[in-house]
Amino acid sequence: MKLGINLGYWGAGMDGDNLAVAQEADRLGYAVCWAAEAYGSDAATVLSWVAAKTERIDVGSAIFQIPARQPAMTAMTAATLDSLSGGRFRLGLGVSGPQVSEGWYGVKFDKPLARTREYVEIVRKAMTRERLSHEGEHWTLPLPGGPGKPLKLTVHPTREHIPLYIAAIGPKNLEQTGEIADGALLIFPSAAHLEDTAITHLRAGREKAGKTLDGFDVCPTLPLAVGDDKDVTTLADTFRPYTALYVGGMGSRKQNFYNQLAQRMGYEKEAAEIQDKYLAGDKAGAAAAIPHELIDQTTLLGSVERIADRMKAYKEAGVTTLTLAPAGFTLDERIASLRAGTEALERAGLA
């Protein structure tokens, strides 16, 4: 099992340290450094900056938002980043959510599965440097009856095949991801529930494509906080606002994929309470309503030994790249967390 690092969003308050974190991850042998985007910083700019200042670590978008870019533009960006990084780019895609898609980009959040499938088809075709033509429900290239003509990408990516990941949570999205992608970006993964909530659906998609999970990258992101095992409850409490935001307020009441995931993990009543309080403006109450077990199951907390045991569980559950989001208020704390992640992987015998 390999390790990754997730820098999150630029502008989240730790920007000055992010390059140093990425460089330390590079030095420690982490496999990939991911950057995110929502409605603030874009991921492509951050990744180009990190790629220029590192040597070996891959850089990946987690995610490029599908409503933000035409698929041909995404192919251009992927090819450019792969070329500039010397073949170290990984393309992560996702539909985002209805509030961002419709409120920020003005793109209707409908038929997300069909839209994703079509988007991936166009991106993949464009990156092969074939002349691009496509007739689909969501995109037609070139537009009929006008001056447009099929064009081909003029940039040569370093690699013939750039790894393509999809951020997936729901069962149908996971199955489609297994069918059409090279990897899955997961969030709030519980090793105990991973088979039921993700792996079984990914496997079904791979089988539909005539493939197995061999070579498919199962890549969840987990917050990491290192400390004494006696302080696990305190460490978990630091992630209450983060969990409350996603389970309670990320998306609408009817379309909160993270809330639905918590329900599938057995927290139906608690997920409803968290959402009710969060949407009513009681963020503190929503955070307090989160069961400790839900946080502990979806993070890495405690001593290096405890984290190593958890890493073994994720490996056994089917994870191939474990992406860490190290907690810390200072650069030294974040660097120490990175080093603890490497130590834990070694102690688990997974390095």
PLY file of the C-alpha trace (Angstrom):
ply
format ascii 1.0
element vertex 351
property float x
property float y
property float z
element edge 350
property int vertex1
property int vertex2
end_header
0.00 0.00 0.00
1.27 3.46 -0.91
0.76 6.78 0.83
-0.50 10.07 -0.56
-0.92 13.57 0.85
-3.91 15.86 0.37
-3.19 19.60 0.60
-6.89 20.47 0.53
-7.90 23.93 -0.64
-5.55 26.83 -1.23
-6.69 29.67 1.01
-7.60 27.41 3.93
-5.11 29.12 6.23
-1.99 26.95 5.83
-0.96 28.10 2.36
2.54 29.20 3.27
3.34 25.71 4.56
1.80 23.66 1.79
4.86 23.67 -0.45
7.08 22.56 2.42
4.60 19.78 3.24
4.58 18.61 -0.38
8.37 18.70 -0.54
8.69 16.68 2.67
6.20 14.14 1.32
8.32 13.96 -1.82
11.46 13.37 0.25
9.74 10.68 2.33
8.65 8.75 -0.76
4.91 9.52 -0.73
3.37 8.46 -4.04
1.06 11.39 -4.83
0.15 14.89 -3.70
-3.48 15.86 -4.30
-5.03 19.34 -4.39
-8.72 20.21 -4.22
-11.03 22.88 -5.57
-14.56 24.03 -4.73
-15.40 27.71 -5.27
-12.13 29.34 -4.26
-8.75 28.13 -5.41
-8.45 26.03 -8.54
-6.46 22.81 -8.42
-4.52 23.15 -11.68
-2.60 26.24 -10.59
-1.65 24.72 -7.24
-0.54 21.46 -8.88
1.65 23.21 -11.43
3.34 25.08 -8.58
3.90 21.91 -6.54
5.14 19.96 -9.57
7.73 22.64 -10.31
9.10 22.45 -6.77
9.21 18.65 -6.33
11.09 15.85 -8.04
9.41 12.45 -7.75
5.97 12.70 -6.20
2.95 12.57 -8.52
0.52 15.50 -8.47
-3.20 14.88 -8.75
-6.47 16.79 -8.95
-8.89 15.79 -6.22
-10.85 16.97 -7.96
-11.25 18.93 -11.17
-14.95 19.75 -11.10
-16.80 18.54 -14.18
-19.23 21.51 -14.32
-16.28 23.93 -14.21
-14.64 22.89 -17.47
-15.54 21.69 -20.91
-14.09 18.19 -21.33
-11.67 19.29 -24.07
-10.28 21.93 -21.70
-9.73 19.26 -19.06
-7.83 17.17 -21.62
-5.67 20.20 -22.44
-4.95 20.86 -18.77
-4.15 17.20 -18.06
-1.82 16.95 -21.04
-0.07 20.18 -20.09
0.39 19.21 -16.44
1.67 15.78 -17.43
4.17 17.37 -19.78
5.33 20.04 -17.33
5.70 17.52 -14.49
7.58 14.95 -16.55
4.80 12.39 -16.46
3.68 12.82 -12.86
0.09 13.97 -13.24
-3.05 12.06 -12.15
-6.43 13.32 -13.33
-9.16 13.20 -10.70
-12.69 14.21 -11.73
-15.99 14.70 -9.95
-19.42 16.21 -10.51
-19.20 18.33 -7.33
-22.63 18.96 -5.77
-25.87 20.66 -6.77
-25.23 23.87 -4.84
-21.81 24.47 -6.37
-22.71 23.21 -9.84
-25.83 25.34 -10.17
-24.95 28.22 -7.84
-21.34 28.82 -8.85
-21.06 27.45 -12.37
-24.62 27.80 -13.61
-24.62 24.18 -14.77
-27.74 22.10 -14.08
-27.01 19.21 -11.72
-28.90 16.55 -13.61
-28.01 13.09 -14.84
-24.60 13.14 -13.11
-23.77 9.55 -14.04
-24.50 9.99 -17.74
-22.70 13.33 -17.75
-19.62 11.81 -16.12
-19.50 8.89 -18.52
-19.74 11.15 -21.54
-17.20 13.57 -20.11
-14.68 10.78 -19.55
-15.20 9.48 -23.08
-14.40 12.89 -24.55
-11.40 13.49 -22.29
-9.92 10.10 -23.07
-10.44 10.52 -26.80
-8.94 14.00 -26.81
-5.85 12.80 -24.98
-5.23 10.10 -27.59
-4.68 13.01 -30.03
-7.32 11.70 -32.42
-9.40 14.29 -34.20
-12.15 15.01 -31.73
-15.75 14.37 -32.67
-18.56 13.31 -30.39
-22.33 13.01 -30.54
-23.93 12.65 -27.16
-26.72 13.85 -24.91
-24.63 16.52 -23.22
-21.94 17.41 -25.76
-21.78 17.47 -29.55
-18.41 18.14 -31.14
-18.13 19.88 -33.52
-21.43 21.77 -33.29
-23.55 20.94 -36.35
-24.27 23.46 -39.06
-21.44 25.81 -38.18
-17.79 26.51 -38.95
-16.41 24.06 -36.38
-14.34 21.10 -37.49
-12.77 18.15 -35.68
-9.49 19.21 -34.10
-6.81 17.26 -32.32
-4.74 18.04 -29.26
-1.43 19.66 -30.22
0.28 19.00 -26.87
2.01 15.66 -26.46
1.51 14.27 -22.94
4.60 12.58 -21.52
2.66 9.32 -21.16
0.28 7.65 -23.54
-2.14 6.99 -20.68
-2.72 9.49 -17.88
-4.34 7.77 -14.86
-7.96 8.90 -14.49
-9.75 8.82 -11.14
-13.34 9.65 -10.23
-14.55 10.87 -6.85
-17.42 8.54 -5.98
-19.64 7.98 -2.97
-22.97 6.50 -4.06
-23.33 2.86 -5.15
-24.20 3.63 -8.79
-21.39 6.15 -9.12
-18.94 3.70 -7.59
-19.99 0.96 -9.99
-19.59 3.27 -12.98
-16.22 4.42 -11.64
-15.04 0.83 -11.52
-16.17 0.41 -15.10
-14.66 3.53 -16.73
-11.84 4.82 -14.50
-8.38 3.77 -13.32
-9.03 4.61 -9.69
-11.58 5.84 -7.17
-11.19 8.80 -4.82
-13.08 8.04 -1.61
-13.91 10.13 1.45
-15.07 9.14 4.95
-13.91 5.56 4.43
-14.35 3.10 7.28
-12.22 -0.02 6.94
-14.96 -2.03 8.65
-17.58 -0.88 6.15
-15.46 -0.45 3.01
-16.47 -3.73 1.39
-20.19 -2.91 1.62
-19.99 0.83 0.99
-17.43 0.86 -1.84
-15.45 -2.22 -2.86
-18.41 -4.41 -3.82
-19.71 -1.69 -6.16
-16.29 -0.99 -7.67
-15.81 -4.72 -8.25
-19.16 -4.94 -10.03
-18.13 -2.13 -12.35
-14.81 -3.76 -13.12
-16.59 -7.02 -13.91
-18.95 -5.16 -16.23
-15.87 -3.94 -18.12
-14.41 -7.44 -18.19
-11.73 -6.56 -15.64
-10.79 -7.24 -12.02
-9.68 -4.88 -9.28
-6.05 -5.74 -10.07
-4.34 -2.50 -11.06
-7.29 -0.36 -9.97
-6.31 2.28 -7.41
-8.63 2.48 -4.38
-7.61 5.81 -2.91
-9.41 7.13 0.19
-8.47 10.30 2.07
-8.23 10.14 5.87
-7.48 12.94 8.32
-4.49 12.07 10.50
-3.78 13.19 14.07
-0.88 11.67 16.00
-0.84 11.53 19.80
-1.13 9.39 22.88
-3.73 6.62 22.69
-5.17 7.95 25.94
-6.07 11.16 24.08
-7.90 9.59 21.13
-11.18 11.19 22.16
-9.55 14.63 22.27
-7.90 14.03 18.91
-11.22 12.98 17.42
-12.89 16.12 18.71
-10.62 18.25 16.51
-12.37 16.77 13.48
-15.94 17.41 14.67
-16.36 20.67 12.65
-14.98 18.93 9.53
-17.31 15.95 9.86
-20.29 18.18 10.70
-19.69 20.27 7.59
-19.78 17.27 5.28
-22.43 15.12 6.96
-24.59 18.09 7.94
-24.10 20.84 5.41
-22.41 19.67 2.23
-25.21 19.77 -0.30
-28.94 20.13 0.10
-31.12 18.19 2.52
-32.13 15.77 -0.24
-28.74 15.61 -1.99
-26.05 15.24 0.64
-23.99 12.27 -0.49
-21.89 12.27 2.70
-24.96 12.14 4.87
-26.24 9.20 2.85
-22.88 7.46 3.30
-23.08 7.87 7.07
-26.53 6.32 6.94
-25.21 3.33 4.97
-22.59 2.88 7.70
-25.37 2.45 10.24
-25.76 6.01 11.53
-29.21 6.79 10.14
-30.59 8.52 13.24
-27.38 10.37 14.01
-26.94 11.56 10.41
-30.46 13.02 10.42
-29.80 14.85 13.70
-26.48 16.23 12.49
-28.09 17.52 9.30
-31.10 19.01 11.06
-28.92 20.98 13.46
-26.42 22.08 10.84
-29.04 23.33 8.40
-30.79 25.14 11.27
-27.60 27.09 11.90
-26.55 25.16 15.00
-23.09 24.10 13.83
-21.84 23.51 17.35
-24.82 21.28 18.08
-24.26 19.38 14.85
-20.63 18.79 15.77
-21.59 17.62 19.26
-24.11 15.16 17.80
-21.48 13.22 15.86
-20.78 9.85 17.49
-17.15 9.43 18.49
-17.12 6.06 16.71
-18.00 7.68 13.37
-15.02 10.00 13.60
-12.67 7.31 14.86
-13.69 4.93 12.06
-13.03 7.51 9.33
-9.76 9.02 10.57
-6.34 7.85 11.73
-5.87 8.80 15.37
-3.45 8.03 18.17
-0.01 6.52 18.43
2.08 5.29 15.53
1.29 1.73 16.66
-2.46 2.34 16.63
-2.27 4.02 13.24
-0.19 1.11 11.90
-2.91 -1.33 12.98
-5.52 0.80 11.23
-3.40 0.90 8.08
-3.32 -2.89 8.06
-7.11 -2.91 8.25
-7.41 -0.56 5.28
-4.97 -2.67 3.28
-6.98 -5.79 4.06
-10.17 -3.96 3.07
-8.78 -3.26 -0.41
-7.12 0.15 -0.19
-4.10 0.56 -2.48
-3.19 4.23 -1.90
-3.97 5.76 1.49
-4.10 9.54 1.25
-3.41 11.41 4.47
-4.65 14.84 5.47
-2.35 15.57 8.42
-3.70 17.78 11.17
-1.55 20.46 12.74
-1.57 24.13 13.54
2.09 24.61 12.62
4.37 23.41 9.86
6.40 21.38 12.34
3.26 19.54 13.47
2.23 18.74 9.91
5.73 17.54 9.03
5.78 15.37 12.15
2.46 13.84 11.08
3.86 13.04 7.64
6.84 11.30 9.19
4.58 9.40 11.56
2.57 8.22 8.56
5.71 6.79 6.97
6.76 5.18 10.25
3.32 3.63 10.72
3.37 2.19 7.19
6.76 0.63 7.88
5.65 -0.80 11.23
2.60 -2.28 9.53
4.90 -4.01 7.08
3.24 -2.31 4.13
6.05 -0.06 2.88
0 1
1 2
2 3
3 4
4 5
5 6
6 7
7 8
8 9
9 10
10 11
11 12
12 13
13 14
14 15
15 16
16 17
17 18
18 19
19 20
20 21
21 22
22 23
23 24
24 25
25 26
26 27
27 28
28 29
29 30
30 31
31 32
32 33
33 34
34 35
35 36
36 37
37 38
38 39
39 40
40 41
41 42
42 43
43 44
44 45
45 46
46 47
47 48
48 49
49 50
50 51
51 52
52 53
53 54
54 55
55 56
56 57
57 58
58 59
59 60
60 61
61 62
62 63
63 64
64 65
65 66
66 67
67 68
68 69
69 70
70 71
71 72
72 73
73 74
74 75
75 76
76 77
77 78
78 79
79 80
80 81
81 82
82 83
83 84
84 85
85 86
86 87
87 88
88 89
89 90
90 91
91 92
92 93
93 94
94 95
95 96
96 97
97 98
98 99
99 100
100 101
101 102
102 103
103 104
104 105
105 106
106 107
107 108
108 109
109 110
110 111
111 112
112 113
113 114
114 115
115 116
116 117
117 118
118 119
119 120
120 121
121 122
122 123
123 124
124 125
125 126
126 127
127 128
128 129
129 130
130 131
131 132
132 133
133 134
134 135
135 136
136 137
137 138
138 139
139 140
140 141
141 142
142 143
143 144
144 145
145 146
146 147
147 148
148 149
149 150
150 151
151 152
152 153
153 154
154 155
155 156
156 157
157 158
158 159
159 160
160 161
161 162
162 163
163 164
164 165
165 166
166 167
167 168
168 169
169 170
170 171
171 172
172 173
173 174
174 175
175 176
176 177
177 178
178 179
179 180
180 181
181 182
182 183
183 184
184 185
185 186
186 187
187 188
188 189
189 190
190 191
191 192
192 193
193 194
194 195
195 196
196 197
197 198
198 199
199 200
200 201
201 202
202 203
203 204
204 205
205 206
206 207
207 208
208 209
209 210
210 211
211 212
212 213
213 214
214 215
215 216
216 217
217 218
218 219
219 220
220 221
221 222
222 223
223 224
224 225
225 226
226 227
227 228
228 229
229 230
230 231
231 232
232 233
233 234
234 235
235 236
236 237
237 238
238 239
239 240
240 241
241 242
242 243
243 244
244 245
245 246
246 247
247 248
248 249
249 250
250 251
251 252
252 253
253 254
254 255
255 256
256 257
257 258
258 259
259 260
260 261
261 262
262 263
263 264
264 265
265 266
266 267
267 268
268 269
269 270
270 271
271 272
272 273
273 274
274 275
275 276
276 277
277 278
278 279
279 280
280 281
281 282
282 283
283 284
284 285
285 286
286 287
287 288
288 289
289 290
290 291
291 292
292 293
293 294
294 295
295 296
296 297
297 298
298 299
299 300
300 301
301 302
302 303
303 304
304 305
305 306
306 307
307 308
308 309
309 310
310 311
311 312
312 313
313 314
314 315
315 316
316 317
317 318
318 319
319 320
320 321
321 322
322 323
323 324
324 325
325 326
326 327
327 328
328 329
329 330
330 331
331 332
332 333
333 334
334 335
335 336
336 337
337 338
338 339
339 340
340 341
341 342
342 343
343 344
344 345
345 346
346 347
347 348
348 349
349 350
